[in-house]
């Protein structure tokens, strides 16, 4: 079942996003179906669709949090996270 993960981080922008992307590295991300980044009203928005929650959790533990530690120290506390198992619905 697909797993959707959305974050909204106030005070961050696409330059901040690029720091994390660089720290994560260029190795392909296993299990990620799609990835989108943008900004809205002074916040960085990230939307990822994963093959499973386990894929998202593995990426977060093995690559994303270490990237945060190197670039920002830690994810900002005011980051809003929405995550859910999704059903594919043809429109």
Secondary structure, 3 states (H helix, E strand, C coil): CCEEEEEEEECCCHHHHHHHHHHHCCCCCCCEEEEEEEEECCEEEEEEEECCHHHHHHHHHHHHHHHHHHHCCCCCCCCEEEEEECCCCCC
